[in-house]
Amino acid sequence: MALLKFKVKAPKDLQARLKDVGQKHDLGDLDTIVDFFITKGLKVYEAPEELALKKRLEHVVENQGYSGREELVEHLLLRGLRAYEEEAADPEALAARLRGLGYID
């Protein structure tokens, strides 16, 4: 029996916003957007990249005082949404903000 990969699910109340941002910014489908925001967010907390996703989330929960994985996931998704939903005066300003938040290189 193969081991299943741990998958983060977006809270239902955020799914429409995530899909909208994904379409507007060509980020992919819902699962791709969730993975993108979670991965980038975990880098901010310096979660050990050699750990599996579930362990990385648990590491941040324990070290940052979140009540659980669900709270951390929601925080990371909202942070990603805010970065892309806030209007910028021009495309360069948006790119600079996303670069500063670590969402683009």
Phi and psi restraints in degrees (range 20) as a CNS / XPLOR table:
assign (resid 1 and name C) (resid 2 and name N)
       (resid 2 and name CA) (resid 2 and name C) 1.0 -78.3 20.0 2
assign (resid 2 and name N) (resid 2 and name CA)
       (resid 2 and name C) (resid 3 and name N) 1.0 145.9 20.0 2
assign (resid 2 and name C) (resid 3 and name N)
       (resid 3 and name CA) (resid 3 and name C) 1.0 -76.1 20.0 2
assign (resid 3 and name N) (resid 3 and name CA)
       (resid 3 and name C) (resid 4 and name N) 1.0 137.0 20.0 2
assign (resid 3 and name C) (resid 4 and name N)
       (resid 4 and name CA) (resid 4 and name C) 1.0 -84.8 20.0 2
assign (resid 4 and name N) (resid 4 and name CA)
       (resid 4 and name C) (resid 5 and name N) 1.0 140.0 20.0 2
assign (resid 4 and name C) (resid 5 and name N)
       (resid 5 and name CA) (resid 5 and name C) 1.0 -73.8 20.0 2
assign (resid 5 and name N) (resid 5 and name CA)
       (resid 5 and name C) (resid 6 and name N) 1.0 134.9 20.0 2
assign (resid 5 and name C) (resid 6 and name N)
       (resid 6 and name CA) (resid 6 and name C) 1.0 -66.0 20.0 2
assign (resid 6 and name N) (resid 6 and name CA)
       (resid 6 and name C) (resid 7 and name N) 1.0 131.0 20.0 2
assign (resid 6 and name C) (resid 7 and name N)
       (resid 7 and name CA) (resid 7 and name C) 1.0 -124.4 20.0 2
assign (resid 7 and name N) (resid 7 and name CA)
       (resid 7 and name C) (resid 8 and name N) 1.0 132.4 20.0 2
assign (resid 7 and name C) (resid 8 and name N)
       (resid 8 and name CA) (resid 8 and name C) 1.0 -87.9 20.0 2
assign (resid 8 and name N) (resid 8 and name CA)
       (resid 8 and name C) (resid 9 and name N) 1.0 129.5 20.0 2
assign (resid 8 and name C) (resid 9 and name N)
       (resid 9 and name CA) (resid 9 and name C) 1.0 -104.1 20.0 2
assign (resid 9 and name N) (resid 9 and name CA)
       (resid 9 and name C) (resid 10 and name N) 1.0 137.9 20.0 2
assign (resid 9 and name C) (resid 10 and name N)
       (resid 10 and name CA) (resid 10 and name C) 1.0 -75.8 20.0 2
assign (resid 10 and name N) (resid 10 and name CA)
       (resid 10 and name C) (resid 11 and name N) 1.0 140.2 20.0 2
assign (resid 10 and name C) (resid 11 and name N)
       (resid 11 and name CA) (resid 11 and name C) 1.0 -57.7 20.0 2
assign (resid 11 and name N) (resid 11 and name CA)
       (resid 11 and name C) (resid 12 and name N) 1.0 143.3 20.0 2
assign (resid 11 and name C) (resid 12 and name N)
       (resid 12 and name CA) (resid 12 and name C) 1.0 -55.4 20.0 2
assign (resid 12 and name N) (resid 12 and name CA)
       (resid 12 and name C) (resid 13 and name N) 1.0 -37.5 20.0 2
assign (resid 12 and name C) (resid 13 and name N)
       (resid 13 and name CA) (resid 13 and name C) 1.0 -71.6 20.0 2
assign (resid 13 and name N) (resid 13 and name CA)
       (resid 13 and name C) (resid 14 and name N) 1.0 -10.4 20.0 2
assign (resid 13 and name C) (resid 14 and name N)
       (resid 14 and name CA) (resid 14 and name C) 1.0 -105.1 20.0 2
assign (resid 14 and name N) (resid 14 and name CA)
       (resid 14 and name C) (resid 15 and name N) 1.0 -12.5 20.0 2
assign (resid 14 and name C) (resid 15 and name N)
       (resid 15 and name CA) (resid 15 and name C) 1.0 -59.5 20.0 2
assign (resid 15 and name N) (resid 15 and name CA)
       (resid 15 and name C) (resid 16 and name N) 1.0 -43.4 20.0 2
assign (resid 15 and name C) (resid 16 and name N)
       (resid 16 and name CA) (resid 16 and name C) 1.0 -64.0 20.0 2
assign (resid 16 and name N) (resid 16 and name CA)
       (resid 16 and name C) (resid 17 and name N) 1.0 -42.4 20.0 2
assign (resid 16 and name C) (resid 17 and name N)
       (resid 17 and name CA) (resid 17 and name C) 1.0 -63.9 20.0 2
assign (resid 17 and name N) (resid 17 and name CA)
       (resid 17 and name C) (resid 18 and name N) 1.0 -42.5 20.0 2
assign (resid 17 and name C) (resid 18 and name N)
       (resid 18 and name CA) (resid 18 and name C) 1.0 -62.2 20.0 2
assign (resid 18 and name N) (resid 18 and name CA)
       (resid 18 and name C) (resid 19 and name N) 1.0 -43.1 20.0 2
assign (resid 18 and name C) (resid 19 and name N)
       (resid 19 and name CA) (resid 19 and name C) 1.0 -63.3 20.0 2
assign (resid 19 and name N) (resid 19 and name CA)
       (resid 19 and name C) (resid 20 and name N) 1.0 -41.9 20.0 2
assign (resid 19 and name C) (resid 20 and name N)
       (resid 20 and name CA) (resid 20 and name C) 1.0 -61.2 20.0 2
assign (resid 20 and name N) (resid 20 and name CA)
       (resid 20 and name C) (resid 21 and name N) 1.0 -46.3 20.0 2
assign (resid 20 and name C) (resid 21 and name N)
       (resid 21 and name CA) (resid 21 and name C) 1.0 -63.9 20.0 2
assign (resid 21 and name N) (resid 21 and name CA)
       (resid 21 and name C) (resid 22 and name N) 1.0 -40.8 20.0 2
assign (resid 21 and name C) (resid 22 and name N)
       (resid 22 and name CA) (resid 22 and name C) 1.0 -60.7 20.0 2
assign (resid 22 and name N) (resid 22 and name CA)
       (resid 22 and name C) (resid 23 and name N) 1.0 -42.2 20.0 2
assign (resid 22 and name C) (resid 23 and name N)
       (resid 23 and name CA) (resid 23 and name C) 1.0 -68.8 20.0 2
assign (resid 23 and name N) (resid 23 and name CA)
       (resid 23 and name C) (resid 24 and name N) 1.0 -47.7 20.0 2
assign (resid 23 and name C) (resid 24 and name N)
       (resid 24 and name CA) (resid 24 and name C) 1.0 -62.1 20.0 2
assign (resid 24 and name N) (resid 24 and name CA)
       (resid 24 and name C) (resid 25 and name N) 1.0 -36.8 20.0 2
assign (resid 24 and name C) (resid 25 and name N)
       (resid 25 and name CA) (resid 25 and name C) 1.0 -109.6 20.0 2
assign (resid 25 and name N) (resid 25 and name CA)
       (resid 25 and name C) (resid 26 and name N) 1.0 12.4 20.0 2
assign (resid 25 and name C) (resid 26 and name N)
       (resid 26 and name CA) (resid 26 and name C) 1.0 52.7 20.0 2
assign (resid 26 and name N) (resid 26 and name CA)
       (resid 26 and name C) (resid 27 and name N) 1.0 50.8 20.0 2
assign (resid 26 and name C) (resid 27 and name N)
       (resid 27 and name CA) (resid 27 and name C) 1.0 -97.7 20.0 2
assign (resid 27 and name N) (resid 27 and name CA)
       (resid 27 and name C) (resid 28 and name N) 1.0 -6.4 20.0 2
assign (resid 27 and name C) (resid 28 and name N)
       (resid 28 and name CA) (resid 28 and name C) 1.0 107.9 20.0 2
assign (resid 28 and name N) (resid 28 and name CA)
       (resid 28 and name C) (resid 29 and name N) 1.0 -165.6 20.0 2
assign (resid 28 and name C) (resid 29 and name N)
       (resid 29 and name CA) (resid 29 and name C) 1.0 -79.7 20.0 2
assign (resid 29 and name N) (resid 29 and name CA)
       (resid 29 and name C) (resid 30 and name N) 1.0 179.3 20.0 2
assign (resid 29 and name C) (resid 30 and name N)
       (resid 30 and name CA) (resid 30 and name C) 1.0 -57.0 20.0 2
assign (resid 30 and name N) (resid 30 and name CA)
       (resid 30 and name C) (resid 31 and name N) 1.0 -47.4 20.0 2
assign (resid 30 and name C) (resid 31 and name N)
       (resid 31 and name CA) (resid 31 and name C) 1.0 -62.7 20.0 2
assign (resid 31 and name N) (resid 31 and name CA)
       (resid 31 and name C) (resid 32 and name N) 1.0 -38.3 20.0 2
assign (resid 31 and name C) (resid 32 and name N)
       (resid 32 and name CA) (resid 32 and name C) 1.0 -66.1 20.0 2
assign (resid 32 and name N) (resid 32 and name CA)
       (resid 32 and name C) (resid 33 and name N) 1.0 -41.7 20.0 2
assign (resid 32 and name C) (resid 33 and name N)
       (resid 33 and name CA) (resid 33 and name C) 1.0 -64.4 20.0 2
assign (resid 33 and name N) (resid 33 and name CA)
       (resid 33 and name C) (resid 34 and name N) 1.0 -45.5 20.0 2
assign (resid 33 and name C) (resid 34 and name N)
       (resid 34 and name CA) (resid 34 and name C) 1.0 -59.8 20.0 2
assign (resid 34 and name N) (resid 34 and name CA)
       (resid 34 and name C) (resid 35 and name N) 1.0 -48.4 20.0 2
assign (resid 34 and name C) (resid 35 and name N)
       (resid 35 and name CA) (resid 35 and name C) 1.0 -58.5 20.0 2
assign (resid 35 and name N) (resid 35 and name CA)
       (resid 35 and name C) (resid 36 and name N) 1.0 -43.0 20.0 2
assign (resid 35 and name C) (resid 36 and name N)
       (resid 36 and name CA) (resid 36 and name C) 1.0 -60.9 20.0 2
assign (resid 36 and name N) (resid 36 and name CA)
       (resid 36 and name C) (resid 37 and name N) 1.0 -50.9 20.0 2
assign (resid 36 and name C) (resid 37 and name N)
       (resid 37 and name CA) (resid 37 and name C) 1.0 -66.0 20.0 2
assign (resid 37 and name N) (resid 37 and name CA)
       (resid 37 and name C) (resid 38 and name N) 1.0 -38.6 20.0 2
assign (resid 37 and name C) (resid 38 and name N)
       (resid 38 and name CA) (resid 38 and name C) 1.0 -67.2 20.0 2
assign (resid 38 and name N) (resid 38 and name CA)
       (resid 38 and name C) (resid 39 and name N) 1.0 -46.8 20.0 2
assign (resid 38 and name C) (resid 39 and name N)
       (resid 39 and name CA) (resid 39 and name C) 1.0 -60.6 20.0 2
assign (resid 39 and name N) (resid 39 and name CA)
       (resid 39 and name C) (resid 40 and name N) 1.0 -47.1 20.0 2
assign (resid 39 and name C) (resid 40 and name N)
       (resid 40 and name CA) (resid 40 and name C) 1.0 -64.9 20.0 2
assign (resid 40 and name N) (resid 40 and name CA)
       (resid 40 and name C) (resid 41 and name N) 1.0 -41.1 20.0 2
assign (resid 40 and name C) (resid 41 and name N)
       (resid 41 and name CA) (resid 41 and name C) 1.0 -64.6 20.0 2
assign (resid 41 and name N) (resid 41 and name CA)
       (resid 41 and name C) (resid 42 and name N) 1.0 -39.1 20.0 2
assign (resid 41 and name C) (resid 42 and name N)
       (resid 42 and name CA) (resid 42 and name C) 1.0 -66.2 20.0 2
assign (resid 42 and name N) (resid 42 and name CA)
       (resid 42 and name C) (resid 43 and name N) 1.0 -30.2 20.0 2
assign (resid 42 and name C) (resid 43 and name N)
       (resid 43 and name CA) (resid 43 and name C) 1.0 -64.5 20.0 2
assign (resid 43 and name N) (resid 43 and name CA)
       (resid 43 and name C) (resid 44 and name N) 1.0 -35.7 20.0 2
assign (resid 43 and name C) (resid 44 and name N)
       (resid 44 and name CA) (resid 44 and name C) 1.0 -61.3 20.0 2
assign (resid 44 and name N) (resid 44 and name CA)
       (resid 44 and name C) (resid 45 and name N) 1.0 -37.8 20.0 2
assign (resid 44 and name C) (resid 45 and name N)
       (resid 45 and name CA) (resid 45 and name C) 1.0 -85.8 20.0 2
assign (resid 45 and name N) (resid 45 and name CA)
       (resid 45 and name C) (resid 46 and name N) 1.0 3.0 20.0 2
assign (resid 45 and name C) (resid 46 and name N)
       (resid 46 and name CA) (resid 46 and name C) 1.0 55.6 20.0 2
assign (resid 46 and name N) (resid 46 and name CA)
       (resid 46 and name C) (resid 47 and name N) 1.0 42.2 20.0 2
assign (resid 46 and name C) (resid 47 and name N)
       (resid 47 and name CA) (resid 47 and name C) 1.0 -68.4 20.0 2
assign (resid 47 and name N) (resid 47 and name CA)
       (resid 47 and name C) (resid 48 and name N) 1.0 135.4 20.0 2
assign (resid 47 and name C) (resid 48 and name N)
       (resid 48 and name CA) (resid 48 and name C) 1.0 -56.8 20.0 2
assign (resid 48 and name N) (resid 48 and name CA)
       (resid 48 and name C) (resid 49 and name N) 1.0 118.9 20.0 2
assign (resid 48 and name C) (resid 49 and name N)
       (resid 49 and name CA) (resid 49 and name C) 1.0 -70.5 20.0 2
assign (resid 49 and name N) (resid 49 and name CA)
       (resid 49 and name C) (resid 50 and name N) 1.0 -18.8 20.0 2
assign (resid 49 and name C) (resid 50 and name N)
       (resid 50 and name CA) (resid 50 and name C) 1.0 -76.7 20.0 2
assign (resid 50 and name N) (resid 50 and name CA)
       (resid 50 and name C) (resid 51 and name N) 1.0 -14.1 20.0 2
assign (resid 50 and name C) (resid 51 and name N)
       (resid 51 and name CA) (resid 51 and name C) 1.0 -81.5 20.0 2
assign (resid 51 and name N) (resid 51 and name CA)
       (resid 51 and name C) (resid 52 and name N) 1.0 154.5 20.0 2
assign (resid 51 and name C) (resid 52 and name N)
       (resid 52 and name CA) (resid 52 and name C) 1.0 -66.2 20.0 2
assign (resid 52 and name N) (resid 52 and name CA)
       (resid 52 and name C) (resid 53 and name N) 1.0 158.0 20.0 2
assign (resid 52 and name C) (resid 53 and name N)
       (resid 53 and name CA) (resid 53 and name C) 1.0 -53.1 20.0 2
assign (resid 53 and name N) (resid 53 and name CA)
       (resid 53 and name C) (resid 54 and name N) 1.0 -47.2 20.0 2
assign (resid 53 and name C) (resid 54 and name N)
       (resid 54 and name CA) (resid 54 and name C) 1.0 -58.6 20.0 2
assign (resid 54 and name N) (resid 54 and name CA)
       (resid 54 and name C) (resid 55 and name N) 1.0 -43.4 20.0 2
assign (resid 54 and name C) (resid 55 and name N)
       (resid 55 and name CA) (resid 55 and name C) 1.0 -68.4 20.0 2
assign (resid 55 and name N) (resid 55 and name CA)
       (resid 55 and name C) (resid 56 and name N) 1.0 -36.3 20.0 2
assign (resid 55 and name C) (resid 56 and name N)
       (resid 56 and name CA) (resid 56 and name C) 1.0 -63.9 20.0 2
assign (resid 56 and name N) (resid 56 and name CA)
       (resid 56 and name C) (resid 57 and name N) 1.0 -43.5 20.0 2
assign (resid 56 and name C) (resid 57 and name N)
       (resid 57 and name CA) (resid 57 and name C) 1.0 -62.1 20.0 2
assign (resid 57 and name N) (resid 57 and name CA)
       (resid 57 and name C) (resid 58 and name N) 1.0 -45.2 20.0 2
assign (resid 57 and name C) (resid 58 and name N)
       (resid 58 and name CA) (resid 58 and name C) 1.0 -62.1 20.0 2
assign (resid 58 and name N) (resid 58 and name CA)
       (resid 58 and name C) (resid 59 and name N) 1.0 -38.6 20.0 2
assign (resid 58 and name C) (resid 59 and name N)
       (resid 59 and name CA) (resid 59 and name C) 1.0 -58.9 20.0 2
assign (resid 59 and name N) (resid 59 and name CA)
       (resid 59 and name C) (resid 60 and name N) 1.0 -47.4 20.0 2
assign (resid 59 and name C) (resid 60 and name N)
       (resid 60 and name CA) (resid 60 and name C) 1.0 -67.7 20.0 2
assign (resid 60 and name N) (resid 60 and name CA)
       (resid 60 and name C) (resid 61 and name N) 1.0 -40.4 20.0 2
assign (resid 60 and name C) (resid 61 and name N)
       (resid 61 and name CA) (resid 61 and name C) 1.0 -56.9 20.0 2
assign (resid 61 and name N) (resid 61 and name CA)
       (resid 61 and name C) (resid 62 and name N) 1.0 -48.8 20.0 2
assign (resid 61 and name C) (resid 62 and name N)
       (resid 62 and name CA) (resid 62 and name C) 1.0 -66.2 20.0 2
assign (resid 62 and name N) (resid 62 and name CA)
       (resid 62 and name C) (resid 63 and name N) 1.0 -40.1 20.0 2
assign (resid 62 and name C) (resid 63 and name N)
       (resid 63 and name CA) (resid 63 and name C) 1.0 -87.2 20.0 2
assign (resid 63 and name N) (resid 63 and name CA)
       (resid 63 and name C) (resid 64 and name N) 1.0 -18.9 20.0 2
assign (resid 63 and name C) (resid 64 and name N)
       (resid 64 and name CA) (resid 64 and name C) 1.0 -110.5 20.0 2
assign (resid 64 and name N) (resid 64 and name CA)
       (resid 64 and name C) (resid 65 and name N) 1.0 -2.9 20.0 2
assign (resid 64 and name C) (resid 65 and name N)
       (resid 65 and name CA) (resid 65 and name C) 1.0 81.9 20.0 2
assign (resid 65 and name N) (resid 65 and name CA)
       (resid 65 and name C) (resid 66 and name N) 1.0 22.1 20.0 2
assign (resid 65 and name C) (resid 66 and name N)
       (resid 66 and name CA) (resid 66 and name C) 1.0 -72.6 20.0 2
assign (resid 66 and name N) (resid 66 and name CA)
       (resid 66 and name C) (resid 67 and name N) 1.0 153.0 20.0 2
assign (resid 66 and name C) (resid 67 and name N)
       (resid 67 and name CA) (resid 67 and name C) 1.0 -74.1 20.0 2
assign (resid 67 and name N) (resid 67 and name CA)
       (resid 67 and name C) (resid 68 and name N) 1.0 -21.7 20.0 2
assign (resid 67 and name C) (resid 68 and name N)
       (resid 68 and name CA) (resid 68 and name C) 1.0 178.3 20.0 2
assign (resid 68 and name N) (resid 68 and name CA)
       (resid 68 and name C) (resid 69 and name N) 1.0 178.1 20.0 2
assign (resid 68 and name C) (resid 69 and name N)
       (resid 69 and name CA) (resid 69 and name C) 1.0 -60.3 20.0 2
assign (resid 69 and name N) (resid 69 and name CA)
       (resid 69 and name C) (resid 70 and name N) 1.0 -38.9 20.0 2
assign (resid 69 and name C) (resid 70 and name N)
       (resid 70 and name CA) (resid 70 and name C) 1.0 -60.6 20.0 2
assign (resid 70 and name N) (resid 70 and name CA)
       (resid 70 and name C) (resid 71 and name N) 1.0 -42.5 20.0 2
assign (resid 70 and name C) (resid 71 and name N)
       (resid 71 and name CA) (resid 71 and name C) 1.0 -64.8 20.0 2
assign (resid 71 and name N) (resid 71 and name CA)
       (resid 71 and name C) (resid 72 and name N) 1.0 -43.0 20.0 2
assign (resid 71 and name C) (resid 72 and name N)
       (resid 72 and name CA) (resid 72 and name C) 1.0 -63.1 20.0 2
assign (resid 72 and name N) (resid 72 and name CA)
       (resid 72 and name C) (resid 73 and name N) 1.0 -46.5 20.0 2
assign (resid 72 and name C) (resid 73 and name N)
       (resid 73 and name CA) (resid 73 and name C) 1.0 -59.6 20.0 2
assign (resid 73 and name N) (resid 73 and name CA)
       (resid 73 and name C) (resid 74 and name N) 1.0 -46.4 20.0 2
assign (resid 73 and name C) (resid 74 and name N)
       (resid 74 and name CA) (resid 74 and name C) 1.0 -60.5 20.0 2
assign (resid 74 and name N) (resid 74 and name CA)
       (resid 74 and name C) (resid 75 and name N) 1.0 -42.7 20.0 2
assign (resid 74 and name C) (resid 75 and name N)
       (resid 75 and name CA) (resid 75 and name C) 1.0 -61.1 20.0 2
assign (resid 75 and name N) (resid 75 and name CA)
       (resid 75 and name C) (resid 76 and name N) 1.0 -46.3 20.0 2
assign (resid 75 and name C) (resid 76 and name N)
       (resid 76 and name CA) (resid 76 and name C) 1.0 -64.6 20.0 2
assign (resid 76 and name N) (resid 76 and name CA)
       (resid 76 and name C) (resid 77 and name N) 1.0 -40.0 20.0 2
assign (resid 76 and name C) (resid 77 and name N)
       (resid 77 and name CA) (resid 77 and name C) 1.0 -67.7 20.0 2
assign (resid 77 and name N) (resid 77 and name CA)
       (resid 77 and name C) (resid 78 and name N) 1.0 -42.2 20.0 2
assign (resid 77 and name C) (resid 78 and name N)
       (resid 78 and name CA) (resid 78 and name C) 1.0 -64.6 20.0 2
assign (resid 78 and name N) (resid 78 and name CA)
       (resid 78 and name C) (resid 79 and name N) 1.0 -38.7 20.0 2
assign (resid 78 and name C) (resid 79 and name N)
       (resid 79 and name CA) (resid 79 and name C) 1.0 -62.6 20.0 2
assign (resid 79 and name N) (resid 79 and name CA)
       (resid 79 and name C) (resid 80 and name N) 1.0 -43.9 20.0 2
assign (resid 79 and name C) (resid 80 and name N)
       (resid 80 and name CA) (resid 80 and name C) 1.0 -64.2 20.0 2
assign (resid 80 and name N) (resid 80 and name CA)
       (resid 80 and name C) (resid 81 and name N) 1.0 -43.0 20.0 2
assign (resid 80 and name C) (resid 81 and name N)
       (resid 81 and name CA) (resid 81 and name C) 1.0 -60.7 20.0 2
assign (resid 81 and name N) (resid 81 and name CA)
       (resid 81 and name C) (resid 82 and name N) 1.0 -46.5 20.0 2
assign (resid 81 and name C) (resid 82 and name N)
       (resid 82 and name CA) (resid 82 and name C) 1.0 -59.2 20.0 2
assign (resid 82 and name N) (resid 82 and name CA)
       (resid 82 and name C) (resid 83 and name N) 1.0 -39.3 20.0 2
assign (resid 82 and name C) (resid 83 and name N)
       (resid 83 and name CA) (resid 83 and name C) 1.0 -61.6 20.0 2
assign (resid 83 and name N) (resid 83 and name CA)
       (resid 83 and name C) (resid 84 and name N) 1.0 -37.1 20.0 2
assign (resid 83 and name C) (resid 84 and name N)
       (resid 84 and name CA) (resid 84 and name C) 1.0 -94.7 20.0 2
assign (resid 84 and name N) (resid 84 and name CA)
       (resid 84 and name C) (resid 85 and name N) 1.0 -23.3 20.0 2
assign (resid 84 and name C) (resid 85 and name N)
       (resid 85 and name CA) (resid 85 and name C) 1.0 -84.3 20.0 2
assign (resid 85 and name N) (resid 85 and name CA)
       (resid 85 and name C) (resid 86 and name N) 1.0 -30.5 20.0 2
assign (resid 85 and name C) (resid 86 and name N)
       (resid 86 and name CA) (resid 86 and name C) 1.0 -64.4 20.0 2
assign (resid 86 and name N) (resid 86 and name CA)
       (resid 86 and name C) (resid 87 and name N) 1.0 132.0 20.0 2
assign (resid 86 and name C) (resid 87 and name N)
       (resid 87 and name CA) (resid 87 and name C) 1.0 -71.9 20.0 2
assign (resid 87 and name N) (resid 87 and name CA)
       (resid 87 and name C) (resid 88 and name N) 1.0 140.1 20.0 2
assign (resid 87 and name C) (resid 88 and name N)
       (resid 88 and name CA) (resid 88 and name C) 1.0 -114.8 20.0 2
assign (resid 88 and name N) (resid 88 and name CA)
       (resid 88 and name C) (resid 89 and name N) 1.0 151.0 20.0 2
assign (resid 88 and name C) (resid 89 and name N)
       (resid 89 and name CA) (resid 89 and name C) 1.0 -61.4 20.0 2
assign (resid 89 and name N) (resid 89 and name CA)
       (resid 89 and name C) (resid 90 and name N) 1.0 -34.5 20.0 2
assign (resid 89 and name C) (resid 90 and name N)
       (resid 90 and name CA) (resid 90 and name C) 1.0 -153.1 20.0 2
assign (resid 90 and name N) (resid 90 and name CA)
       (resid 90 and name C) (resid 91 and name N) 1.0 164.9 20.0 2
assign (resid 90 and name C) (resid 91 and name N)
       (resid 91 and name CA) (resid 91 and name C) 1.0 -57.9 20.0 2
assign (resid 91 and name N) (resid 91 and name CA)
       (resid 91 and name C) (resid 92 and name N) 1.0 -34.4 20.0 2
assign (resid 91 and name C) (resid 92 and name N)
       (resid 92 and name CA) (resid 92 and name C) 1.0 -66.2 20.0 2
assign (resid 92 and name N) (resid 92 and name CA)
       (resid 92 and name C) (resid 93 and name N) 1.0 -37.9 20.0 2
assign (resid 92 and name C) (resid 93 and name N)
       (resid 93 and name CA) (resid 93 and name C) 1.0 -65.9 20.0 2
assign (resid 93 and name N) (resid 93 and name CA)
       (resid 93 and name C) (resid 94 and name N) 1.0 -41.3 20.0 2
assign (resid 93 and name C) (resid 94 and name N)
       (resid 94 and name CA) (resid 94 and name C) 1.0 -62.5 20.0 2
assign (resid 94 and name N) (resid 94 and name CA)
       (resid 94 and name C) (resid 95 and name N) 1.0 -46.6 20.0 2
assign (resid 94 and name C) (resid 95 and name N)
       (resid 95 and name CA) (resid 95 and name C) 1.0 -60.8 20.0 2
assign (resid 95 and name N) (resid 95 and name CA)
       (resid 95 and name C) (resid 96 and name N) 1.0 -41.2 20.0 2
assign (resid 95 and name C) (resid 96 and name N)
       (resid 96 and name CA) (resid 96 and name C) 1.0 -63.5 20.0 2
assign (resid 96 and name N) (resid 96 and name CA)
       (resid 96 and name C) (resid 97 and name N) 1.0 -42.1 20.0 2
assign (resid 96 and name C) (resid 97 and name N)
       (resid 97 and name CA) (resid 97 and name C) 1.0 -65.9 20.0 2
assign (resid 97 and name N) (resid 97 and name CA)
       (resid 97 and name C) (resid 98 and name N) 1.0 -45.0 20.0 2
assign (resid 97 and name C) (resid 98 and name N)
       (resid 98 and name CA) (resid 98 and name C) 1.0 -64.4 20.0 2
assign (resid 98 and name N) (resid 98 and name CA)
       (resid 98 and name C) (resid 99 and name N) 1.0 -36.8 20.0 2
assign (resid 98 and name C) (resid 99 and name N)
       (resid 99 and name CA) (resid 99 and name C) 1.0 -65.4 20.0 2
assign (resid 99 and name N) (resid 99 and name CA)
       (resid 99 and name C) (resid 100 and name N) 1.0 -43.0 20.0 2
assign (resid 99 and name C) (resid 100 and name N)
       (resid 100 and name CA) (resid 100 and name C) 1.0 -64.1 20.0 2
assign (resid 100 and name N) (resid 100 and name CA)
       (resid 100 and name C) (resid 101 and name N) 1.0 -33.2 20.0 2
assign (resid 100 and name C) (resid 101 and name N)
       (resid 101 and name CA) (resid 101 and name C) 1.0 -85.2 20.0 2
assign (resid 101 and name N) (resid 101 and name CA)
       (resid 101 and name C) (resid 102 and name N) 1.0 -6.2 20.0 2
assign (resid 101 and name C) (resid 102 and name N)
       (resid 102 and name CA) (resid 102 and name C) 1.0 88.1 20.0 2
assign (resid 102 and name N) (resid 102 and name CA)
       (resid 102 and name C) (resid 103 and name N) 1.0 12.5 20.0 2
assign (resid 102 and name C) (resid 103 and name N)
       (resid 103 and name CA) (resid 103 and name C) 1.0 -85.0 20.0 2
assign (resid 103 and name N) (resid 103 and name CA)
       (resid 103 and name C) (resid 104 and name N) 1.0 -21.2 20.0 2
assign (resid 103 and name C) (resid 104 and name N)
       (resid 104 and name CA) (resid 104 and name C) 1.0 -135.7 20.0 2
assign (resid 104 and name N) (resid 104 and name CA)
       (resid 104 and name C) (resid 105 and name N) 1.0 157.2 20.0 2
